Amino acid sequence: MTDPTTDPAPADLDDQDGVDRQREARELADAVVARVLARAGTALDLGGTRLSESDGDQLDRADRAALRRVAGLSTELDDVTEVEYRQLRLEKVVLAGIWTRGTAEEAEVSLRELAALAETAGSQVLDGVLQRRQNPDPGTYLGSGKAAELAEIVQATGADTVIIDADLAPSQRRALEDIVRIKVIDRTALILDIFAQHAKSREGKAQVELAQLEYLLPRLRGWGESMSRQAGGRVAAGAGIGSRGPGETKIELDRRRIRTRMSKLRREIAAMTPARATQRSSRRRRHVPSVAIAGYTNAGKSSLLNRLTGAGVLVENALFATLDPTVRRAQTPDGRDYTLADTVGFVRSLPTQLVEAFRSTLEEVGESDLLLHVVDVSHPDPEGQIAAVRAVLAEIEGVDDVPELIVLNKADVADPEVVARLRRREPRSVVVSAYTGAGIDDLRERVAAELPRPEELVEVVVPYGRGDLVSRVHSEGEIHTERHLEAGTALRALVDPDLAAELRSASVA
């Protein structure tokens, strides 16, 4: 017979199991954070930027480096009569997130990406917390206990900012700031800040500002006398007559100014759209095929563009290094011209504001004849990157009709088993290394095979005075035979209908 004084009751066993599970979840979450910080808190752990001979002089790198904050660098003013006292240093941040589903590896990838975003924005990651829970807390996102732990970490490390790995509601951000007593930002605000730092063109700056204002509008706050609340007509304790103030005048004025500025930015972006459309229509009129390069941020899109065209665009081991689209001309191995467009990189949970603001830029993808979807095959979760990019592309009109070719980049530093797994998963793929040049010739052949080909056969003799037409046949068509006769150049080639009509009108035979 069992002794009831020594054997635990079933309820006690259940409680103990629950405590053990909570302890295991907490220890696992702490281990994920420790691994992230042990790797310098970044997804960019390949060292510095790897440049190949195809990347050119990289003149833009000097401009960007000149504006970068450096740890330990100080510009304290000696003259105390100066109006402002400044100190230039890296912003110190603490990361925080919750882990609702999936594996520890998936949680680690998400936190490492947040750390890489933070470092790209110009900050130093000091510590982090990760909580395993089923759903975010509606009040503080993390829950009261974890928020208090976060406040202790902030006080111990001397951090300036807390970055949350999610999109916070305005009330959640305010509640967290009241607890940790420092600035709290979410993932969307962090990405918008990076975009604001890297935008260079007039259109890019306007698109980023529009996205920032759309994000800011519902998050405006009022303080003190600048926000005088109106009391109702019938208020308890007789606070009716004489209590009606001017209302929230300052915050309403701010909202009106923001809406006015947003309307102006939308008009400016709309006015820039025809220029891009004119360029596309000119290429279509000349029947020049177009190829768009898309993919996850830091997947190597710009390096691939440089390798294929020698464009010399900025290459940097950082997230969202490229914001302004670049279009360059390239040639297939058989001599046909086509254009390559480098687009902005994507990321998990890309803010809706950015997708809307950059819609005119992303139209390059929908108007192209072929999509090169570049994937960093050395990344811990390349399948997740592919899914995230396709989710964003699905929001762009016309992309569904564009054939997609997966380019598995960075194969020189990837696990061969991962490469083989992705090739089985994505049959329409090619393995390359934009850094070493491996697989680039195979990629050129695949691009040539995928691009639309001219269909009209012509047999003409072009007079020597119309060498421009012969040149166009070389760049836009497929020449079967070419002979030089006394009367001119005899061509038998496949060309588009417009060029065929010009050739026949100029032919002397």
Residue pairs with C-beta under 8 A, 6 or more apart in sequence:
8 16
25 132
26 131
26 132
28 104
28 132
29 99
29 107
29 129
29 130
29 131
29 132
30 130
31 104
32 99
32 104
32 107
32 108
32 111
32 130
33 95
33 111
33 127
33 128
33 129
33 130
35 108
36 95
36 108
36 111
36 112
36 115
36 128
37 125
37 127
37 128
39 45
39 112
41 95
41 112
41 115
41 118
41 119
41 125
41 128
42 112
42 115
42 116
42 119
42 125
43 109
43 112
43 113
43 115
43 116
43 298
43 319
43 379
44 116
44 119
44 298
44 317
44 318
44 319
46 317
46 378
46 413
47 317
48 317
49 315
49 316
49 317
49 318
50 317
50 435
51 58
51 315
52 303
52 306
52 307
52 434
52 435
52 436
52 437
54 303
54 306
54 307
54 310
54 434
54 437
55 303
55 306
55 312
55 315
56 306
56 310
56 311
56 312
57 312
58 312
58 314
58 315
59 312
60 313
60 314
61 314
61 316
64 198
64 314
64 316
67 197
68 122
69 88
69 89
69 90
69 91
69 122
70 90
71 89
71 90
71 124
72 89
73 88
73 89
74 87
74 88
74 89
75 86
75 87
75 88
76 85
76 86
76 87
77 84
77 85
77 86
90 122
90 123
90 124
91 122
91 123
91 124
91 160
91 161
92 123
92 124
92 126
92 157
92 158
92 159
92 160
92 161
93 118
93 123
93 124
93 125
93 126
93 159
93 160
93 161
93 162
93 163
94 125
94 126
94 127
94 128
94 129
94 150
94 153
94 154
94 157
94 159
94 161
94 162
94 163
95 111
95 114
95 115
95 118
95 125
95 127
95 128
95 129
95 162
95 163
95 165
96 128
96 129
96 130
96 142
96 146
96 150
96 162
96 163
96 164
96 165
97 107
97 110
97 111
97 114
97 128
97 129
97 130
97 131
97 164
97 165
97 166
98 130
98 131
98 132
98 133
98 136
98 141
98 142
98 165
98 166
99 107
99 130
99 131
99 132
99 133
100 133
100 134
100 135
100 136
105 380
105 381
106 381
106 384
107 130
108 380
109 380
109 381
109 384
110 165
110 348
111 128
111 130
111 165
112 380
113 319
113 347
113 348
114 163
114 165
114 187
114 190
115 125
115 128
116 298
116 319
117 187
117 190
117 191
117 194
117 319
117 347
118 125
118 163
118 190
119 125
120 194
120 318
120 319
120 320
121 190
121 193
121 194
121 197
122 197
123 161
126 157
126 158
126 159
127 153
127 157
127 159
129 142
129 146
129 149
129 150
129 153
131 142
131 143
131 146
133 143
136 142
136 166
136 172
137 143
137 144
138 172
139 171
139 172
139 175
140 147
140 172
140 175
140 176
140 179
141 164
141 166
141 168
141 172
141 176
142 150
142 176
147 175
147 176
147 179
147 180
148 179
150 162
150 176
150 179
150 180
151 179
151 180
151 181
153 159
154 162
154 180
154 181
154 182
159 182
160 182
160 183
161 182
161 183
161 184
161 185
162 176
162 180
162 182
162 183
162 184
162 185
163 184
163 185
163 186
163 187
163 190
164 173
164 176
164 184
164 185
164 186
164 187
165 187
166 186
166 187
167 186
167 187
167 188
167 349
167 351
168 176
168 184
168 186
170 218
170 219
173 184
173 185
173 186
173 219
174 221
176 184
177 183
177 184
187 349
188 215
188 351
188 353
189 215
191 320
191 347
191 350
191 351
191 354
192 208
192 211
192 212
192 215
192 351
192 353
192 354
194 319
194 320
195 208
195 211
195 320
195 323
195 354
196 208
196 209
196 212
198 320
198 321
198 322
198 323
199 205
199 207
199 208
199 323
199 324
200 323
200 324
201 324
202 272
203 269
203 272
203 324
203 360
203 361
204 323
204 324
204 361
206 265
206 268
206 269
206 272
207 269
207 357
207 358
207 360
207 361
208 323
208 357
209 261
209 265
210 262
210 265
210 266
210 269
210 353
210 357
211 351
211 353
211 354
211 356
211 357
211 358
212 353
213 258
213 261
213 262
213 265
214 262
214 353
214 356
214 357
215 351
215 353
216 258
217 255
217 258
217 259
217 262
220 251
220 254
220 255
220 258
221 251
222 248
222 250
222 251
226 249
226 250
226 251
227 248
227 250
227 251
228 245
228 246
228 247
228 248
228 249
229 245
229 247
229 248
230 244
230 245
230 246
230 247
230 248
231 239
231 240
231 243
231 244
231 245
232 240
233 240
234 240
235 243
269 357
269 360
272 360
273 360
276 360
276 361
276 363
276 364
279 327
280 290
280 364
280 367
283 290
283 339
285 498
286 476
287 454
287 476
287 496
287 498
287 499
288 337
288 338
288 339
288 476
289 336
289 338
289 339
289 369
289 370
289 451
289 452
290 338
290 339
290 341
290 364
290 367
290 368
290 369
290 370
291 330
291 338
291 339
291 340
291 341
291 368
291 369
291 370
291 371
291 372
291 447
291 451
292 340
292 341
292 343
292 364
292 365
292 368
292 370
292 371
292 372
292 402
293 301
293 304
293 305
293 340
293 341
293 342
293 343
293 372
293 374
294 301
294 343
294 346
294 365
294 371
294 372
294 373
294 374
294 389
294 393
295 301
295 345
295 346
295 372
295 373
295 374
295 375
295 376
295 385
295 389
295 407
296 345
296 346
296 347
296 374
296 375
296 376
296 379
296 385
296 388
296 389
297 319
297 320
297 321
297 345
297 346
297 347
298 317
298 318
298 319
298 321
298 345
298 376
299 345
299 374
299 375
299 376
299 379
299 385
299 409
299 410
300 374
300 376
300 409
300 410
300 434
300 435
301 322
301 342
301 343
301 345
301 374
302 313
302 314
302 315
302 321
302 322
302 326
302 342
303 315
303 409
303 434
303 435
304 372
304 374
304 407
304 409
304 432
304 434
305 311
305 313
305 326
305 328
305 340
305 342
306 312
306 313
306 315
306 434
307 434
307 437
307 440
308 330
308 340
308 440
308 443
308 444
309 328
309 329
309 330
309 340
311 326
311 328
311 342
313 322
313 326
313 342
314 321
314 322
315 321
319 345
319 347
320 344
320 345
320 347
322 342
322 344
322 345
323 344
325 341
325 342
325 343
325 344
325 361
325 364
326 341
326 342
327 339
327 340
327 341
327 342
327 364
328 339
328 340
328 342
329 337
329 338
329 339
329 340
330 337
330 338
330 339
330 340
331 337
331 338
331 475
332 338
332 444
332 447
332 448
332 451
333 441
333 444
333 445
333 448
334 448
334 478
335 474
335 475
336 448
336 451
336 475
336 476
336 477
336 478
337 475
337 476
338 369
338 447
338 451
341 364
341 365
341 368
343 361
343 362
343 364
343 365
344 358
344 361
344 362
346 388
346 389
346 392
347 388
348 384
348 388
349 388
350 388
350 392
355 362
355 392
355 395
359 396
362 396
363 396
363 397
363 398
365 371
365 393
365 396
365 399
365 402
366 396
366 397
366 398
366 399
366 402
367 398
368 402
369 402
369 403
369 450
369 451
369 452
370 402
370 403
370 405
370 447
370 450
370 451
371 393
371 399
371 402
371 403
371 404
371 405
372 405
372 407
372 447
373 386
373 389
373 404
373 405
373 406
373 407
374 407
374 409
375 382
375 385
375 386
375 406
375 407
375 408
375 409
375 422
376 382
376 385
376 409
376 410
377 408
377 409
377 410
377 411
377 414
377 418
377 419
377 422
377 431
378 410
378 411
378 413
378 414
378 415
378 418
379 385
382 408
382 418
382 422
383 422
383 425
386 406
386 426
393 399
394 400
403 450
404 428
405 428
405 429
405 430
405 446
405 447
405 450
406 422
406 426
406 428
406 429
406 430
407 429
407 430
407 432
407 443
408 414
408 419
408 422
408 423
408 426
408 429
408 430
408 431
408 432
409 432
409 433
409 434
410 433
410 434
410 435
411 419
411 431
411 432
411 433
411 438
411 439
412 433
412 435
412 436
412 438
419 431
422 429
423 429
423 431
430 439
430 442
430 443
430 446
431 438
431 439
432 438
432 439
432 440
432 442
432 443
433 439
434 440
453 478
453 494
454 476
454 477
454 478
454 494
454 495
454 496
454 499
455 494
455 496
456 494
456 495
456 496
456 497
456 500
457 492
457 493
457 494
458 491
458 492
458 493
458 494
458 495
458 500
458 503
458 504
459 490
459 491
459 492
460 490
460 491
460 503
460 504
460 506
460 507
460 509
461 485
461 487
461 488
461 489
461 490
461 491
461 507
461 508
461 509
462 469
462 470
462 488
462 489
462 491
462 503
462 506
462 507
462 508
463 487
463 488
463 506
463 508
464 488
464 489
466 488
466 506
469 499
469 502
469 503
469 506
470 489
470 491
472 499
473 479
473 491
473 493
473 495
473 499
473 503
476 495
476 496
476 499
477 493
477 494
477 495
477 496
477 499
478 493
478 494
478 495
479 491
479 492
479 493
480 492
480 493
480 494
481 490
481 491
481 492
482 489
482 490
482 491
482 492
482 493
483 489
483 490
484 490
487 508
487 509
488 508
490 509
491 503
495 503
